[in-house]
Amino acid sequence: MHDRPPIAGRYRLESKLGSGGMGDVWRARDEFLGRVVAVKEVRPPEGLDAAKHAEFCERLLSEARAAAALPHPSIITVHDVLRQDGRPWIVMDLIDGPSLEAVRTRQGPLPPRRVAEIGLQLLDALLLAHSRGIAHRDVKPANVLLSGDRAILTDFGIATVAGDPGAAAEQGIVGSPGYMAPERLGDGPVNGLASDLWSLGATLYTAVEGRRPYERPNALAMIGAVLTEDAETPRLAGPLGPLLLAMLHRDPHRRPAPAEIRRTLEGAAGVVPAPMAFSPPQAAPPGFPPTVPMAGPSAGRSGAGALLAVGAGVAAVVMVAVAAGAFFVLRGGDGDRPPTGGGPSSAPPAAGGTPAPADPDAAPEPCALLTEDQARTLIGDPEGTAANATTCTWGDADDKLEITFRVLPEQNGKSAEQVAKDTYALRKRQAAGEAGTSSEPAIKVVTTRPQDLPGVGDEAFAQSETSTGSFGDTATTTVHARSGPLLLQLTRSGPSTLAESIRDTALQAARHALDNLTP
């Protein structure tokens, strides 16, 4: 392609990487910065008049603007958007890795654990996109790229921005047979997030089973199966099987909520306790979020919500996750308040010397994780407020400390300490992927790379962020520490002028919480 002038005088096309229904993707060289990039050449549909052609191009350019405003390691990075030769061109990261579809075709079904790890990353990416009003509408294995441990969602080519009523109507049914939710194939109401999560379920099903959930000889038969039949029970999915069938339910109101999806994926990935089996889906009343009840306590996770908390100027969050296999007793001291939620577990060790799982009902009261004197010094508020049985908060909306206590059991033959190690390692990899600078019209966020903290627990790292913009200027430091089976996450935030003090108090809070829990 060297005989073709560079696109916009800058991007020289070298070779075609692939083609799709909406255009071609090229490997190109950015001659200005001397780097290799991917360039998407978008082909408008044939038969459009001049006005419709211009409208189509503008809508496709909104795709790039939408993706560029989504800072996430599992969403493709968009570097540039331009028009040339009457059509849009989008410049993106060139990912050195195959698509999930290519891996599945070449290697066959993937192990459930690997599929769960991929699913967690894609779930976080979709939740962030929908929090900004952006629906992907074409989640499928061919649009998921794999690079090392990362899974990257690409091709927002048919992404729809919420609030643009003409987009879907004029494009008609857009997507890939077998990966479009049934509500998108009919004329009923479409919930963008529910539909994208259905497509995520179909994508993970394909990856773990080696075939699509509604595999049929042609597109028409496949669409008919999606609309009228249940997916075949998975044979290779292991712990993911019930979740995938629930995600593929034809009724959006009877699909699992994102928190339940995350919980099951985390369990299958081996980083937090596996959930109990899914109960039969229950229809949600109109206007209420869909849920699938599960036995046992629910468990949340940081991720997309943590990313959004920075943008909204939300203050400090401190999460204490205590893995079972050992239990912890609060150590008394001057200014300590006695626990009000019951004493520590006294369960005897199990056979073979492994301690029995701690009783969640006997966990220390979360507001006692810091003494009154410590809380007064760190946040200026000695009286913590228990939001529920596992959460305590100090301070106010602009300068806030929150502690959440979790007791986790052993899992799949792993000791509680090994589960904690795996969870810590995964979070550190995710934190490394989140480092960098993201800018939007209303806010700019700068995130540092994880920094190791010798001497804090068995292993620990800190990560700092500063956000500036119309929401105010905020500095945030998060500390992740592991001590045996104990996982400690502390996030402390406040005005950016106090960034150094915020980091120091986060480290102090981590040390205090670890010291106040003694085996």
PLY file of the C-alpha trace (Angstrom):
ply
format ascii 1.0
element vertex 519
property float x
property float y
property float z
element edge 518
property int vertex1
property int vertex2
end_header
0.00 0.00 0.00
3.03 2.30 -0.13
1.82 3.77 -3.46
-1.30 5.15 -1.70
-0.92 8.54 -0.04
-1.11 8.41 3.76
-4.58 8.97 5.21
-4.79 12.57 6.41
-1.14 12.90 5.37
-0.18 10.84 8.42
-1.41 7.22 8.51
0.17 5.00 5.86
-1.81 1.79 5.26
0.42 -1.30 5.22
-1.83 -4.38 5.11
-5.46 -5.36 5.57
-6.14 -7.08 8.89
-9.77 -7.98 8.30
-13.12 -7.02 6.83
-16.60 -6.80 8.26
-20.06 -5.71 7.32
-19.25 -2.08 8.02
-15.75 -1.75 6.63
-12.13 -2.86 6.64
-9.44 -2.74 9.31
-5.87 -1.94 8.27
-2.49 -2.17 9.87
-0.98 1.28 9.43
1.98 3.37 10.49
1.55 6.74 12.12
4.35 8.59 10.35
4.08 11.56 12.68
4.67 9.59 15.91
6.45 6.61 14.33
4.13 3.95 15.79
1.99 1.15 14.38
-1.78 1.54 14.72
-5.01 -0.04 13.50
-7.12 2.07 11.15
-10.77 1.26 10.54
-12.13 2.32 7.16
-15.91 2.58 7.47
-18.07 1.90 4.42
-21.47 3.62 4.50
-24.36 1.47 3.22
-25.14 1.73 -0.48
-28.20 3.63 -1.70
-28.06 6.53 0.78
-28.80 10.00 -0.54
-26.42 12.85 0.31
-28.24 13.85 3.50
-28.47 10.28 4.80
-24.85 9.64 3.86
-23.70 12.67 5.86
-25.90 11.66 8.80
-24.52 8.13 8.73
-20.93 9.39 8.77
-21.62 11.71 11.68
-23.24 8.88 13.63
-20.26 6.63 13.01
-17.91 9.34 14.18
-19.90 9.42 17.41
-18.78 5.80 17.84
-15.17 6.88 18.10
-15.97 9.78 20.39
-17.96 7.41 22.60
-15.18 4.82 22.76
-12.51 7.47 23.33
-14.45 8.62 26.42
-14.32 5.13 27.98
-10.99 4.76 29.80
-10.81 1.04 30.54
-8.15 -1.61 29.88
-10.78 -3.85 28.28
-12.08 -1.25 25.82
-10.09 -0.51 22.67
-8.26 2.83 22.80
-9.21 5.32 20.06
-6.44 7.75 19.08
-7.91 9.75 16.20
-11.06 10.27 14.12
-11.13 11.82 10.66
-12.95 11.97 7.33
-11.34 11.30 3.98
-12.68 10.21 0.61
-16.20 10.80 1.84
-16.15 8.28 4.68
-15.01 8.05 8.33
-11.68 6.62 9.41
-11.00 5.63 13.03
-7.46 5.19 14.38
-7.10 2.74 17.28
-4.57 0.71 19.21
-3.18 -2.23 17.27
-3.63 -5.20 19.59
-0.95 -7.87 19.26
-3.20 -10.86 19.74
-5.95 -12.94 18.14
-9.68 -12.59 18.56
-11.59 -14.87 20.91
-13.29 -16.33 17.83
-9.92 -17.17 16.24
-8.71 -18.84 19.43
-11.92 -20.82 19.77
-11.78 -21.94 16.13
-8.12 -22.94 16.35
-8.00 -24.47 19.84
-11.58 -25.54 20.52
-13.40 -24.92 23.81
-11.58 -22.82 26.42
-11.36 -23.87 30.09
-14.17 -22.45 32.28
-11.69 -20.58 34.47
-10.17 -18.75 31.50
-13.62 -17.93 30.13
-14.63 -16.56 33.55
-11.56 -14.31 33.61
-12.46 -12.99 30.16
-16.07 -12.52 31.22
-15.13 -10.43 34.26
-13.14 -8.02 32.12
-15.86 -7.68 29.49
-18.54 -7.23 32.17
-16.63 -4.31 33.68
-16.16 -2.78 30.23
-19.88 -3.01 29.41
-20.96 -1.61 32.77
-18.69 1.39 32.27
-19.99 1.94 28.73
-23.63 1.80 29.81
-22.95 4.12 32.74
-22.02 6.68 30.06
-25.15 5.93 28.03
-23.40 3.78 25.40
-24.67 0.38 24.25
-22.30 -1.78 22.21
-24.95 -3.83 20.32
-22.49 -6.28 18.73
-20.77 -8.20 21.53
-19.45 -11.44 20.02
-16.23 -13.49 20.04
-14.92 -11.83 16.85
-15.09 -8.44 18.60
-13.05 -9.58 21.62
-9.27 -9.42 21.23
-6.91 -11.32 23.54
-3.49 -9.98 24.47
-1.81 -11.86 27.30
-4.20 -11.77 30.27
-6.21 -8.91 28.78
-9.50 -9.22 26.94
-10.31 -6.11 24.89
-13.76 -5.27 23.53
-13.45 -3.65 20.13
-15.61 -2.55 17.18
-18.04 -0.05 18.62
-19.02 0.36 14.96
-22.71 0.00 15.69
-22.62 1.45 19.19
-25.68 3.49 20.06
-25.59 6.53 22.31
-28.59 6.64 24.61
-30.74 9.65 23.85
-30.28 9.36 20.06
-33.70 7.98 19.10
-33.01 7.96 15.38
-29.98 5.72 15.56
-31.56 2.31 16.04
-34.67 3.10 14.03
-32.80 4.10 10.91
-30.22 1.33 11.15
-32.89 -1.35 11.63
-31.81 -4.66 13.16
-28.04 -4.44 13.38
-25.83 -7.15 14.82
-24.74 -10.75 14.33
-27.18 -13.71 14.23
-26.82 -15.90 17.29
-25.45 -13.05 19.37
-28.42 -10.64 19.27
-30.81 -10.80 22.22
-34.37 -11.87 21.39
-35.82 -8.47 22.35
-33.62 -6.89 19.69
-35.04 -9.23 17.05
-38.68 -8.44 17.85
-40.63 -5.25 18.29
-40.75 -5.19 22.08
-38.92 -2.76 24.40
-35.15 -3.04 24.35
-33.02 -2.63 27.48
-29.55 -1.76 26.22
-27.65 -3.23 29.17
-29.80 -6.36 29.41
-29.37 -6.95 25.67
-25.60 -6.49 25.76
-25.35 -8.85 28.74
-27.38 -11.45 26.81
-24.80 -11.13 24.02
-22.03 -11.48 26.61
-23.66 -14.71 27.78
-23.80 -16.02 24.21
-20.14 -15.05 23.72
-18.97 -16.84 26.87
-21.14 -19.87 26.03
-19.44 -20.09 22.61
-15.98 -19.79 24.15
-16.46 -22.50 26.79
-18.58 -24.92 24.72
-16.84 -24.44 21.38
-20.14 -23.70 19.60
-22.82 -21.05 19.60
-25.76 -21.58 21.98
-28.19 -21.50 19.03
-26.08 -23.17 16.37
-28.21 -23.69 13.24
-27.42 -24.20 9.53
-28.39 -20.66 8.49
-29.10 -17.21 9.91
-32.89 -17.43 9.61
-33.04 -20.71 11.54
-30.72 -19.27 14.15
-32.93 -16.20 14.65
-35.97 -18.45 14.98
-34.23 -20.51 17.65
-33.26 -17.42 19.64
-36.87 -16.23 19.62
-38.59 -19.52 20.49
-36.19 -22.05 22.03
-34.01 -22.44 25.10
-30.27 -22.83 24.73
-28.99 -26.37 25.02
-27.64 -27.20 28.48
-23.86 -26.65 28.46
-21.71 -29.79 28.74
-18.26 -28.28 29.33
-18.99 -25.07 31.22
-18.75 -26.54 34.73
-19.70 -23.87 37.30
-20.57 -21.43 34.51
-23.39 -23.58 33.12
-26.33 -22.33 35.25
-25.17 -18.72 34.87
-24.96 -18.91 31.07
-28.46 -20.39 30.79
-29.80 -17.66 33.08
-28.08 -14.92 31.05
-29.68 -16.33 27.88
-33.24 -16.32 29.20
-35.65 -14.90 26.62
-37.30 -12.60 29.19
-34.94 -9.72 30.11
-36.60 -9.39 33.54
-35.68 -12.96 34.42
-31.97 -12.66 33.69
-29.43 -12.27 36.50
-28.42 -8.81 37.65
-24.82 -7.67 36.95
-23.82 -8.23 40.59
-24.91 -11.88 40.41
-23.11 -12.33 37.09
-19.94 -10.91 38.60
-20.21 -13.10 41.69
-20.45 -16.32 39.68
-17.66 -15.32 37.28
-15.38 -14.48 40.20
-16.08 -17.85 41.75
-15.34 -19.68 38.51
-12.15 -17.62 38.06
-10.96 -18.85 41.45
-10.41 -15.47 43.07
-13.39 -15.22 45.46
-15.86 -17.72 46.91
-17.96 -19.61 44.39
-21.67 -18.83 44.76
-24.41 -21.27 45.54
-26.42 -22.63 42.62
-28.86 -20.32 40.87
-32.43 -20.48 42.08
-35.15 -20.49 39.40
-35.30 -17.00 37.84
-38.05 -14.82 39.23
-39.85 -12.19 37.19
-39.17 -8.65 38.39
-42.06 -6.20 38.72
-42.12 -3.47 36.06
-39.67 -0.70 36.88
-37.51 -2.85 39.15
-34.05 -4.17 38.22
-33.91 -7.84 37.21
-32.49 -10.20 39.81
-31.86 -13.88 40.19
-31.93 -14.87 43.88
-29.06 -16.99 45.06
-28.52 -18.73 48.36
-25.93 -17.23 50.64
-24.84 -13.62 51.11
-24.32 -11.49 48.07
-20.90 -10.07 47.40
-19.93 -7.03 45.42
-16.69 -6.10 43.76
-14.92 -2.94 42.77
-14.31 -2.35 39.09
-16.49 -0.18 36.88
-18.12 1.26 39.98
-14.72 2.22 41.35
-13.83 3.95 38.10
-17.05 5.95 38.20
-16.56 6.89 41.83
-13.52 8.96 40.92
-15.33 10.81 38.14
-18.18 11.72 40.46
-15.88 12.91 43.21
-17.07 10.18 45.57
-14.92 10.13 48.67
-13.09 7.37 50.47
-13.94 3.71 50.40
-12.16 1.19 52.58
-12.91 -2.49 52.02
-11.65 -5.16 54.35
-11.99 -8.69 52.97
-11.15 -11.42 55.47
-10.76 -14.87 53.97
-11.86 -17.83 56.01
-9.48 -20.54 57.05
-8.53 -18.38 60.03
-10.53 -15.98 62.12
-9.50 -12.66 63.59
-10.14 -11.05 66.98
-10.11 -7.32 67.53
-7.28 -6.26 69.80
-8.27 -3.84 72.51
-6.62 -0.52 73.21
-7.22 2.98 74.49
-10.35 4.42 72.99
-11.57 1.09 71.60
-15.28 0.41 71.47
-16.40 -3.17 72.19
-17.86 -4.95 69.19
-21.64 -4.82 69.04
-22.24 -7.46 66.36
-21.17 -10.59 68.22
-17.81 -12.06 69.13
-15.29 -13.87 66.98
-15.85 -17.36 65.69
-14.71 -20.16 67.94
-15.10 -22.92 65.35
-12.50 -25.63 65.94
-9.95 -26.54 63.29
-11.10 -29.06 60.71
-9.42 -32.40 60.28
-5.86 -32.18 59.08
-5.14 -28.96 60.90
-7.02 -26.65 58.50
-9.12 -24.16 60.44
-12.85 -24.36 59.87
-14.48 -21.51 57.91
-15.36 -18.58 60.09
-19.01 -17.86 60.76
-19.98 -14.64 58.91
-22.57 -13.89 61.60
-19.81 -13.86 64.21
-17.52 -11.44 62.34
-16.24 -8.36 64.19
-18.41 -5.25 64.00
-16.97 -3.20 61.10
-16.99 0.13 62.94
-14.49 -1.38 65.39
-11.84 -1.91 62.73
-10.50 1.53 63.67
-10.40 2.78 67.24
-12.03 6.10 68.06
-8.63 7.74 68.46
-7.42 6.36 65.13
-10.56 7.47 63.30
-10.37 10.92 64.89
-6.75 11.31 63.74
-7.35 9.95 60.22
-10.70 11.49 59.33
-11.59 13.84 62.18
-14.70 11.80 63.01
-14.44 9.26 65.84
-18.01 8.00 65.48
-18.43 5.60 62.60
-21.93 4.90 61.28
-22.86 1.31 60.46
-24.65 1.31 57.10
-25.35 -2.43 57.48
-23.85 -5.51 59.09
-20.68 -5.28 57.00
-20.17 -1.56 56.27
-19.16 1.41 58.40
-18.60 5.01 57.28
-16.86 8.04 58.74
-16.75 11.65 57.59
-18.93 13.40 55.01
-19.44 13.32 51.25
-16.33 15.41 50.54
-14.01 13.64 52.98
-15.23 10.15 53.71
-13.91 6.85 54.97
-15.87 3.64 54.48
-15.02 0.16 55.72
-16.62 -3.03 54.47
-15.82 -6.34 56.16
-16.17 -9.63 54.30
-15.53 -13.20 55.44
-14.64 -15.55 52.56
-14.58 -19.37 52.74
-12.07 -21.75 51.22
-12.79 -22.66 47.62
-12.37 -25.68 45.34
-9.72 -27.31 47.53
-7.71 -24.10 47.81
-6.72 -22.74 51.17
-8.13 -19.35 52.12
-4.63 -17.89 51.88
-4.19 -19.14 48.31
-7.55 -17.67 47.32
-6.38 -14.36 48.79
-3.10 -14.55 46.88
-4.91 -15.19 43.59
-7.37 -12.37 44.19
-4.60 -9.94 45.10
-2.57 -10.86 41.99
-5.59 -10.37 39.72
-6.38 -6.97 41.23
-2.78 -5.85 40.78
-2.86 -6.79 37.09
-6.11 -4.89 36.68
-4.63 -1.85 38.44
-1.66 -1.86 36.09
-4.05 -1.79 33.13
-5.93 1.17 34.60
-2.82 3.38 34.80
-2.68 6.37 32.48
-4.55 9.55 31.63
-8.14 9.81 30.47
-9.76 13.03 29.38
-13.34 13.98 28.67
-14.98 17.36 28.22
-16.02 17.47 31.88
-13.19 15.65 33.66
-9.58 14.54 33.42
-8.28 11.60 35.45
-4.60 10.71 35.90
-3.91 7.28 37.43
-0.46 6.13 38.55
0.95 2.65 38.12
0.76 0.36 41.17
3.59 1.02 43.63
4.76 -1.79 45.91
4.67 -1.09 49.66
7.28 -3.19 51.49
6.44 -3.86 55.10
2.65 -3.57 54.75
1.24 -7.05 55.29
2.71 -9.90 53.26
2.38 -7.86 50.07
0.78 -4.54 49.24
0.60 -1.86 46.60
-0.80 1.65 46.35
-2.34 3.46 43.39
-3.16 7.17 43.27
-5.52 9.15 41.07
-6.20 12.83 40.59
-9.34 14.06 38.87
-9.93 17.62 37.76
-12.95 19.14 36.07
-16.46 20.39 36.58
-17.06 17.90 39.41
-14.25 19.46 41.43
-10.63 18.52 41.97
-10.16 15.26 43.89
-7.16 13.18 44.93
-7.54 9.49 45.71
-5.16 6.83 46.99
-6.10 3.17 47.16
-4.06 0.61 49.10
-4.43 -3.12 48.47
-2.73 -5.34 51.04
-2.61 -9.04 51.79
-1.67 -10.62 55.10
-2.10 -14.37 54.99
-5.75 -14.92 54.03
-6.61 -11.29 54.80
-7.26 -8.89 51.92
-7.39 -5.22 52.73
-8.49 -2.51 50.31
-8.45 1.10 51.44
-9.37 4.10 49.36
-9.00 7.55 50.81
-9.94 10.67 48.87
-10.46 14.36 49.34
-9.43 17.72 47.86
-6.49 17.49 45.45
-4.62 20.11 47.48
-4.27 17.43 50.18
-3.02 14.67 47.87
0.12 13.90 49.91
-1.79 13.81 53.19
-4.47 11.59 51.65
-1.84 9.06 50.57
-0.23 9.07 54.02
-3.51 8.54 55.85
-4.44 5.68 53.50
-1.20 3.89 54.44
-1.79 4.58 58.13
-5.35 3.27 57.94
-4.12 0.06 56.29
-1.57 -0.53 59.01
-4.10 0.22 61.78
-6.69 -2.16 60.34
-4.11 -4.95 59.96
-2.84 -4.38 63.51
-6.36 -4.35 64.97
-7.08 -7.79 63.50
-4.90 -10.41 65.15
-4.98 -14.13 64.41
0 1
1 2
2 3
3 4
4 5
5 6
6 7
7 8
8 9
9 10
10 11
11 12
12 13
13 14
14 15
15 16
16 17
17 18
18 19
19 20
20 21
21 22
22 23
23 24
24 25
25 26
26 27
27 28
28 29
29 30
30 31
31 32
32 33
33 34
34 35
35 36
36 37
37 38
38 39
39 40
40 41
41 42
42 43
43 44
44 45
45 46
46 47
47 48
48 49
49 50
50 51
51 52
52 53
53 54
54 55
55 56
56 57
57 58
58 59
59 60
60 61
61 62
62 63
63 64
64 65
65 66
66 67
67 68
68 69
69 70
70 71
71 72
72 73
73 74
74 75
75 76
76 77
77 78
78 79
79 80
80 81
81 82
82 83
83 84
84 85
85 86
86 87
87 88
88 89
89 90
90 91
91 92
92 93
93 94
94 95
95 96
96 97
97 98
98 99
99 100
100 101
101 102
102 103
103 104
104 105
105 106
106 107
107 108
108 109
109 110
110 111
111 112
112 113
113 114
114 115
115 116
116 117
117 118
118 119
119 120
120 121
121 122
122 123
123 124
124 125
125 126
126 127
127 128
128 129
129 130
130 131
131 132
132 133
133 134
134 135
135 136
136 137
137 138
138 139
139 140
140 141
141 142
142 143
143 144
144 145
145 146
146 147
147 148
148 149
149 150
150 151
151 152
152 153
153 154
154 155
155 156
156 157
157 158
158 159
159 160
160 161
161 162
162 163
163 164
164 165
165 166
166 167
167 168
168 169
169 170
170 171
171 172
172 173
173 174
174 175
175 176
176 177
177 178
178 179
179 180
180 181
181 182
182 183
183 184
184 185
185 186
186 187
187 188
188 189
189 190
190 191
191 192
192 193
193 194
194 195
195 196
196 197
197 198
198 199
199 200
200 201
201 202
202 203
203 204
204 205
205 206
206 207
207 208
208 209
209 210
210 211
211 212
212 213
213 214
214 215
215 216
216 217
217 218
218 219
219 220
220 221
221 222
222 223
223 224
224 225
225 226
226 227
227 228
228 229
229 230
230 231
231 232
232 233
233 234
234 235
235 236
236 237
237 238
238 239
239 240
240 241
241 242
242 243
243 244
244 245
245 246
246 247
247 248
248 249
249 250
250 251
251 252
252 253
253 254
254 255
255 256
256 257
257 258
258 259
259 260
260 261
261 262
262 263
263 264
264 265
265 266
266 267
267 268
268 269
269 270
270 271
271 272
272 273
273 274
274 275
275 276
276 277
277 278
278 279
279 280
280 281
281 282
282 283
283 284
284 285
285 286
286 287
287 288
288 289
289 290
290 291
291 292
292 293
293 294
294 295
295 296
296 297
297 298
298 299
299 300
300 301
301 302
302 303
303 304
304 305
305 306
306 307
307 308
308 309
309 310
310 311
311 312
312 313
313 314
314 315
315 316
316 317
317 318
318 319
319 320
320 321
321 322
322 323
323 324
324 325
325 326
326 327
327 328
328 329
329 330
330 331
331 332
332 333
333 334
334 335
335 336
336 337
337 338
338 339
339 340
340 341
341 342
342 343
343 344
344 345
345 346
346 347
347 348
348 349
349 350
350 351
351 352
352 353
353 354
354 355
355 356
356 357
357 358
358 359
359 360
360 361
361 362
362 363
363 364
364 365
365 366
366 367
367 368
368 369
369 370
370 371
371 372
372 373
373 374
374 375
375 376
376 377
377 378
378 379
379 380
380 381
381 382
382 383
383 384
384 385
385 386
386 387
387 388
388 389
389 390
390 391
391 392
392 393
393 394
394 395
395 396
396 397
397 398
398 399
399 400
400 401
401 402
402 403
403 404
404 405
405 406
406 407
407 408
408 409
409 410
410 411
411 412
412 413
413 414
414 415
415 416
416 417
417 418
418 419
419 420
420 421
421 422
422 423
423 424
424 425
425 426
426 427
427 428
428 429
429 430
430 431
431 432
432 433
433 434
434 435
435 436
436 437
437 438
438 439
439 440
440 441
441 442
442 443
443 444
444 445
445 446
446 447
447 448
448 449
449 450
450 451
451 452
452 453
453 454
454 455
455 456
456 457
457 458
458 459
459 460
460 461
461 462
462 463
463 464
464 465
465 466
466 467
467 468
468 469
469 470
470 471
471 472
472 473
473 474
474 475
475 476
476 477
477 478
478 479
479 480
480 481
481 482
482 483
483 484
484 485
485 486
486 487
487 488
488 489
489 490
490 491
491 492
492 493
493 494
494 495
495 496
496 497
497 498
498 499
499 500
500 501
501 502
502 503
503 504
504 505
505 506
506 507
507 508
508 509
509 510
510 511
511 512
512 513
513 514
514 515
515 516
516 517
517 518
